[in-house]
Amino acid sequence: MTRVRLENVTKVYGSVVAVDHISFEVESGELFTLLGPSGCGKTTTLRIIAGFEVPEEGKVYFDDEEVTFLKPYLRNTAMVFQNYALWPHMTVYDNVAYGLRIRRRKLRLSEEDIRRKVRWALELVKLEGLENRYPLQLSGGQQQRVALARALVVEPRVLLLDEPLSNLDAKLRIEMREEIKRLQKKLGITTIYVTHDQIEAMSISDRIAVMNKGKLLQYGAPREVYFKPTNLFVADFLGRSNILYGEFLGWENEYALVRIPDLDADILGVSPHKDLPRKVAVVMRPEIMKITESRVPTDNYIIGKIDLVMFLGDRVEVRLSTGKTSLIVYLPNTMYPTIGQELKLVAPKDNVIVIPAVWE
Ligand SMILES: Nc1ncnc2c1ncn2[C@@H]1O[C@H](COP(=O)(O)OP(=O)(O)OP(=O)(O)O)[C@@H](O)[C@H]1O
């Protein structure tokens, strides 16, 4: 099992800083996800770890060994690509065996050893019986399984997955992400996963690193990053948020008090920052707001009128018009809200997040 550490890594293409002084550590056996919008530098970071790219600055370590300049084939990583990158003229068996055959001498493998290992990998990804098919005779999901088997068969120190589910339909994506998570836990391979899909990232990862414009903005366990975003980009990119701008008035015990002109009210919330500037943003997730029957205003009391109702199956999403703004609120699917209905809500102050009002 291998720890992966990046120290201050920077990669520049011409005038584009693809990766900008990034540092993080992936623990041994962990599933670590790089999450961010297109072009934020996720793939470049992965390619640096694989050794396909050499950074201009910074260092990469596998455990305590520096590998920044080590050739890719000496790192023993395996990569799975979005487009599978299977060899169309080779059968499933030969695709999976390929990595073993090129290492055959070094690893002193007999044809029987190879057969055993290929069988093991195909069993892991549930493709037994399809050994003699060609990639084009397989569905997208099956092709992705072959790609996964081909990566796992060499028993890599580090498994690198670059948007592996992007080409699959929604249902299959959910099925495969479950399977990847199960497999990864079973084998305990240190895995670095790249995606722009925040739900996929939260569901599959031990920890997530959120990137934007080449920079790593925050990393932590999914719950930590979701519930305690330290900046506006993370709050907005991960999950859905109501973001309201206001003026920080000071601390009331451990709570930040914020005047919000759009609500014509003061809101209390918690902050991951000890010091807050005057201009702040208040983040309220749509699911934190609770209906109250109280007419007596309490902390973080919000009253408004519903102007849009959307039934989403597992919940009802409403738009609540309040003050000069409109909030997204999730209600249980047992409720039948209607347009024009008045709603009285409380946003529990421990679930309201206050952060500086800057987008970086
Ligand atoms: N070989 C290259 N030559 C020039 N610019 C590049 C090269 N590779 C990446 N870039 C640029 O570096 C930036 C980061 O690209 P990267 O592919 O790492 O982003 P990404 O987050 O993986 O995006 P996507 O999800 O779209 O693949 C982008 O602006 C991209 O255009």
The ligand as a MOL file (V3000), in Angstrom:
LIG
                    3D

  0  0  0     0  0            999 V3000
M  V30 BEGIN CTAB
M  V30 COUNTS 31 33 0 0 0
M  V30 BEGIN ATOM
M  V30 1 N -0.9900 19.3540 -23.3770 0
M  V30 2 C -1.5280 20.5530 -23.1270 0
M  V30 3 N -1.1160 21.6430 -23.8130 0
M  V30 4 C -1.6370 22.8570 -23.5560 0
M  V30 5 N -2.5690 23.1220 -22.6110 0
M  V30 6 C -3.0190 22.0690 -21.8990 0
M  V30 7 C -2.5310 20.7310 -22.1170 0
M  V30 8 N -3.1530 19.9140 -21.2340 0
M  V30 9 C -4.0010 20.6890 -20.5370 0
M  V30 10 N -3.9170 21.9820 -20.9130 0
M  V30 11 C -4.6750 23.1020 -20.3300 0
M  V30 12 O -4.4830 23.0580 -18.9260 0
M  V30 13 C -5.6880 23.3550 -18.2390 0
M  V30 14 C -6.0590 22.1920 -17.3370 0
M  V30 15 O -6.4090 21.0630 -18.1290 0
M  V30 16 P -6.8570 19.6550 -17.5160 0
M  V30 17 O -7.0920 18.7250 -18.6640 0
M  V30 18 O -5.8890 19.2430 -16.4940 0
M  V30 19 O -8.2270 20.0440 -16.8330 0
M  V30 20 P -9.3970 19.0880 -16.3150 0
M  V30 21 O -9.8440 19.6720 -15.0270 0
M  V30 22 O -8.9530 17.6810 -16.3100 0
M  V30 23 O -10.4950 19.3120 -17.4230 0
M  V30 24 P -11.4490 18.2460 -18.1540 0
M  V30 25 O -12.3910 17.7550 -17.1130 0
M  V30 26 O -12.1210 19.0750 -19.2090 0
M  V30 27 O -10.5270 17.1890 -18.7020 0
M  V30 28 C -6.7160 23.6630 -19.3120 0
M  V30 29 O -6.7770 25.0540 -19.4900 0
M  V30 30 C -6.1720 22.9790 -20.5350 0
M  V30 31 O -6.5960 23.6150 -21.7080 0
M  V30 END ATOM
M  V30 BEGIN BOND
M  V30 1 1 1 2
M  V30 2 1 2 3
M  V30 3 2 2 7
M  V30 4 2 3 4
M  V30 5 1 4 5
M  V30 6 2 5 6
M  V30 7 1 6 7
M  V30 8 1 6 10
M  V30 9 1 7 8
M  V30 10 2 8 9
M  V30 11 1 9 10
M  V30 12 1 10 11
M  V30 13 1 11 12
M  V30 14 1 11 30
M  V30 15 1 12 13
M  V30 16 1 13 14
M  V30 17 1 13 28
M  V30 18 1 14 15
M  V30 19 1 15 16
M  V30 20 2 16 17
M  V30 21 1 16 18
M  V30 22 1 16 19
M  V30 23 1 19 20
M  V30 24 2 20 21
M  V30 25 1 20 22
M  V30 26 1 20 23
M  V30 27 1 23 24
M  V30 28 2 24 25
M  V30 29 1 24 26
M  V30 30 1 24 27
M  V30 31 1 28 29
M  V30 32 1 28 30
M  V30 33 1 30 31
M  V30 END BOND
M  V30 END CTAB
M  END
